[in-house]
């Protein structure tokens, strides 16, 4: 590449950049809030040269991370001091916790009831078999018949408990 081509490409780039910046500035100036903003108008109408920027170095990845961590620390410190007191929310939270405790106790009681019902089923079956055996060995026929019927009732009760 020759110097002429290089300078031609550079001047072409500068012209495209200037046109893009002018288009951007016109669009910005057309914004209804900025159109009446006194600072923006002063910037556009300023005849003097703008002051030179003294910190125009590019940001490194490390400096950007450092900047974000500082911003994060500031945000955390400003929000961590706030303690919101919401009595309605606290009241509802206590009510839900109490309800949760009561439901846990109810669940434990229900589990215990199921266990006792299963135990009762086993004992009812044992009583039914015992009454049937007693009825078959009894010499008195009326008592033997009554014990067998009672044993049958206990077998039916045992099936109900299952």
N, C-alpha and C positions, 0 to 999 in steps of 0.2 A: 504494500500500500504506500502510496506517495503522500507527501505532506499536504498536497492540494486536495486529494480525496478525503484525507482525514479531517482537514479544516472544513470541507464542504459538508461532510457527514455531521460534524459538530455544530455548524451553523444551522443545518436543517433540524437537528435535535433541539437546539435552543429555540428556534422559531416555533416548532410544534409544542414545546413546553410552555412558551409564552402564550400561545393561543389557548392552550388548555387551562392555564392559570387565569387568563382573562375571562374565559367562559365560566369557570368556577366562581370567580369574584362577582360576575354579573348575576349568576344564579343565587349566590349568597345575599347579594344586595336586594334581590327581588323578594326575599323572605319578609313576610309582613311584620314580624316582631323586630327584625334587625333594621328594617327600613326606617323605623322611628327611634332607634337606639342612638343616643347622643355619642357614645364612645365609638360606635361603628362609623357613624358619620364623620366624626373627627379623624378617625384613621384614614378614611377614604379621601378627605379633603386636605390632609396634611401636606404642606409644600416642602417642609424640611426633610432632610434625610433621616431615616429611621436609625436609632442607636444600634451599634454593632453588638451582636450576641457574643458574650464571652465564654459561655459554656455550651459549645456546639459539638462537643465530641460525641461520638456514637456510644450508645450504651452497650456494655458487654453483658453476657448472660449472667455473670456473677453480680453485677451491679443491679440488674433488673430484679433478680431474686432477692437481693438485699432490700431494694425499694419495696417490693411486695411484702416482705416480712415485716418491715417497719409499718406499712399501711395496715397489715393484719394485726400487729400488736396494738396500734392505735384504736382500731375498731374493737378489738377484744377488750381493751381497757375501758373504752367508753361505754360498752354494753354490759360488761360484767358487774358494774356497780349498781345497775338498776335491779331493784327487788320489787317485783310487782305483787301487790297484795290484792287478791280477788277472793273476798269472803264467800261469794256464791259458789265459786269453783271449789274452794277448800271444803265447804259444807257438803257439796255433792260428792267430792272425793272421799270424805269420811263416811258418807252414807253408802257409797258403793263398796268401800272396804268392809263396813259392818255387814252389808248384805252378802258379800263374798264369804266372810267368816261364818255367817249363819248357814249359807248353802253348803259349805264344807262340813259343818256339824251335822246338817240334815243328811248329807251323803254318807257320813260315817254311821249315823243311826240307821239309815236304810240298809247299808251293808250288814250291819249287826242283825237287823231284823231278818234279812234273807238267810243269814247263817243260822239263826235260831229256828226259822221255819224248816230248814233242811234237817236240822237236828230233831225237831218235832216229828217230821215225817218218818225218820228212822225209828224213833221211840214208839210212834203210833203203830208201825208195822210190827214191832216186837210185841206190843200189847195184844194186837190182833192175833198173832200166832200163838201167844200164850193162852189167850181165851179159847182159841180153837182147840188147843191141846187139852186144856182143862175141861172143855165141854165134851171131848171125846172120851175122857177117862171117868167122867161123872156117872154114878150109878142111877141117880134120879133123872128120869127122862125129861121132866119139865125143866129142871135146872140145866140139864145138858143142852136142851134145845134153846133156852134163853141165852146161855153162854156162847153157843155157836152163832146165834143171830147177832149178839153183841160183837163177836169177833168179825162178822161180815160187815157190820156198821163201821168198825174201826178200819177195816180194809178199804171201804169206800172213802172214809175220811182221809186215809193215807193217800189215796189217789187224788183227792181234792187238793191236798197240800203240795203235791208234786207240781 
